[in-house]
Amino acid sequence: MRFVKLAAAEKVPALGMGTWTMGERRAARNAELASLRRGIELGMGLIDTAEMYGEGAAETLVGEAIAGHREQVFLVSKVYPHNATRRGTIDACERSLARLATDRIDLYLLHWRGSVPFAETIEAFERLQRDGKIRYWGVSNLDPADMAELCSTPGGQRVAANQVLYNLTRRGIEWDLLPWCGARRIPVMAYSPVEQAGLLADRRLLDLARKIGKPPAQIALAWVLSRDNVIAIPKAAQRAHVEENFGALECTLETGTLAELDAIFPPPRRARPLEML
Ligand code: NDP
C-alpha cells in the first residue's frame, strides 16, 4: 500500500474504497460486503461513506463489513450541511456511530457547504474530537475561496482533508485547489476517480489500455495516485473490481503514457468553477 500523510502526520492508505449506492439493494448486499471485506484484506482499509448514502443504509452496511476488522480501517463519514449546526452535528455523528457500530469515526467531513456558518460546524467538530467520537475533521466540495474562508475561521486551519471530484476528465482542481492544498499539506480525496465508470468506456482510454496491456480502471486510478497528496476512493461493489483496482498500486505510468494521457485529457489552462456530483 502507498500512504498519504494527513495534516497531523498520520499516514492513511492512498487507495481506499467508496460506498455511494451501497446498502440500498437487498440482492446486492452479500456482494457489497464481500467487496469491502476483500478491500480491507488487501490493505485498502480507508472506507468513505456518508449519512446521506441511502439515508444511512451505506453506513449500516459498512458497520457490518468492518465488524472484527475495525483496527485495519480508517473510517470516513460525512454530515449533511443542513445538519452541520452546533447541536445537529453532534446528533448526526451519534447516529452515524450507531449505524457504523463503532465508537469513533476517523475523519468526519462536512459534505458540502450549506448555510450554517463554518464557525458553528468547527465548534461541533472540535467538541466531537475532545469527546473521542471523531479523530480528525475535514470538508468536501470546497473550492479555493471556501477553503481560504474556512482557514481564516478560528480552528479552521486544523482541516485534515478536502474531498472533491477528481479524475482524468475532471482536472480543473489542478489549476488552483490542488496546489493550494498541497502547499498546506492538506490531503485531497479524489471522489468518482473513474467518473462513475463512464471513463472506463472512453474509446481513447481503451485504446491506450490495449496498447500498454493494463485495464483502463488501473490506468485511471494509477494516474490519480501519481499525484502528490491525493487519496483515491473508487467504489466497487464487485469483488473482481476491487482486486483490479488494487492492482493500480503496481501500475507505474511511464513518462510517455502520462504525456499521452495529457494529450487525451488536457490539464486546465484557466481557472474553472469547482465541479461537483
Ligand atoms: P467511481 O468513479 O468510484 O465509480 C464507481 C463505478 O465504477 C461503479 O459502477 C463500479 O462498478 C465501477 N468500477 C469500479 N472499479 C471498476 C473496475 N475496476 N472495472 C470496471 N468498473 C469499475 O464513482 P463514485 O461516484 O462511487 O465515487 C467513489 C466514491 O466517492 C463514492 O462511492 C463515495 O464514497 C465518494 N463520493 C463523494 C462525493 C462527495 O460529494 N463527497 C460525491 C461522489 C462520490 P461496481 O460497483 O459494479 O463494482
Residues whose N, C-alpha, C, O or C-beta is under 5 A from the ligand:
A	BS01	NDP	G18 T19 W20 D48 T49 H111 S140 Q163 Y191 S192 P193 V194 E195 Q196 A197 A217 I233 P234 K235 A236 A237 Q238 H241 E244 N245 L277
